[in-house]
Amino acid sequence: MLTANRLSFRYGARAPYVLRDVALSIHPGEIVGLSGPSGRGKSTLGRLLAGHLEPTSGTITIDDRAGSNGQFHPVQYLHQSPIFATDPRWRISRIIAEGWSPDEVTRTELGIDDSWYARYPHEVSGGELQRVALLRALAPGLRYLIADEITSMLDPVAQVEIWQFLLKRVRQGLGILAISHDRALLERIATRVVTI
Ligand SMILES: Nc1ncnc2c1ncn2[C@@H]1O[C@H](COP(=O)(O)OP(=O)(O)OP(=O)(O)O)[C@@H](O)[C@H]1O
């Protein structure tokens, strides 16, 4: 179980607290929806859970232990705009290889086209790059995925395809925190919805 316990965070010693004493847990094999007004700290919470930010106070544990062993982080954060999470000087092949060497089945299931491999991030569409970012995150060590509005810029067909793919992974034990303003989406996919 991924657990945030009395988590507080501020972006600087004099900055106001963005999160105060937040408690949240995500079990393997469940999707927890996270909603709340703009600026309430949803993305900040997601980035804390994935180890991109250090809590000001409080703890994040996986099965009661500190999260990462210093290699591939078992909690991966995916942003709405994957272009910010990719090095523009790297080809798609190198971006994916940073995470792992994906098998043919996973590549096919995600609709990854071999012709994208030689291109740079700006040479594929936003939806294609989101699939690439998702493929990179799916390395064998992945246990929890923070999906921050990951399908909000995609067309309805691509949205359904990506969530159907992820629901299958959830049935195999992946835990997901789905951050979204789209209540209808969260009610369709999430086991429960938490509001901050
Ligand atoms: N790097 C940063 N430095 C300083 N303040 C920041 C930084 N990133 C975010 N904030 C502030 O922290 C607060 C929470 O931002 P965050 O992006 O976590 O909210 P959110 O709930 O995800 O919002 P939205 O629904 O609009 O995406 C906001 O007031 C934002 O301005």
PDBQT file of the ligand as one rigid body, heavy atoms in Angstrom, charges set to zero:
ROOT
HETATM    1  N1  LIG A 201       7.216  25.332  -8.289  1.00  0.00    +0.000 N 
HETATM    2  C1  LIG A 201       6.349  26.046  -7.586  1.00  0.00    +0.000 A 
HETATM    3  N2  LIG A 201       6.772  27.075  -6.829  1.00  0.00    +0.000 NA
HETATM    4  C2  LIG A 201       5.918  27.801  -6.078  1.00  0.00    +0.000 A 
HETATM    5  N3  LIG A 201       4.586  27.563  -6.012  1.00  0.00    +0.000 NA
HETATM    6  C3  LIG A 201       4.107  26.554  -6.758  1.00  0.00    +0.000 A 
HETATM    7  C4  LIG A 201       4.946  25.749  -7.572  1.00  0.00    +0.000 A 
HETATM    8  N4  LIG A 201       4.177  24.819  -8.193  1.00  0.00    +0.000 NA
HETATM    9  C5  LIG A 201       2.928  25.035  -7.774  1.00  0.00    +0.000 A 
HETATM   10  N5  LIG A 201       2.880  26.063  -6.904  1.00  0.00    +0.000 N 
HETATM   11  C6  LIG A 201       1.687  26.588  -6.219  1.00  0.00    +0.000 C 
HETATM   12  O1  LIG A 201       1.194  25.547  -5.376  1.00  0.00    +0.000 OA
HETATM   13  C7  LIG A 201      -0.230  25.548  -5.371  1.00  0.00    +0.000 C 
HETATM   14  C8  LIG A 201      -0.740  24.157  -5.754  1.00  0.00    +0.000 C 
HETATM   15  O2  LIG A 201      -0.412  23.897  -7.112  1.00  0.00    +0.000 OA
HETATM   16  P1  LIG A 201      -0.789  22.512  -7.804  1.00  0.00    +0.000 P 
HETATM   17  O3  LIG A 201      -0.306  22.573  -9.200  1.00  0.00    +0.000 OA
HETATM   18  O4  LIG A 201      -0.317  21.411  -6.939  1.00  0.00    +0.000 OA
HETATM   19  O5  LIG A 201      -2.390  22.574  -7.750  1.00  0.00    +0.000 OA
HETATM   20  P2  LIG A 201      -3.485  21.690  -8.497  1.00  0.00    +0.000 P 
HETATM   21  O6  LIG A 201      -4.529  21.374  -7.487  1.00  0.00    +0.000 OA
HETATM   22  O7  LIG A 201      -2.822  20.538  -9.165  1.00  0.00    +0.000 OA
HETATM   23  O8  LIG A 201      -4.035  22.710  -9.570  1.00  0.00    +0.000 OA
HETATM   24  P3  LIG A 201      -4.717  22.460 -11.024  1.00  0.00    +0.000 P 
HETATM   25  O9  LIG A 201      -6.028  21.758 -10.764  1.00  0.00    +0.000 OA
HETATM   26  O10 LIG A 201      -4.908  23.859 -11.531  1.00  0.00    +0.000 OA
HETATM   27  O11 LIG A 201      -3.748  21.662 -11.832  1.00  0.00    +0.000 OA
HETATM   28  C9  LIG A 201      -0.666  26.651  -6.326  1.00  0.00    +0.000 C 
HETATM   29  O12 LIG A 201      -0.985  27.788  -5.566  1.00  0.00    +0.000 OA
HETATM   30  C10 LIG A 201       0.565  26.905  -7.183  1.00  0.00    +0.000 C 
HETATM   31  O13 LIG A 201       0.635  28.243  -7.604  1.00  0.00    +0.000 OA
ENDROOT
TORSDOF 0
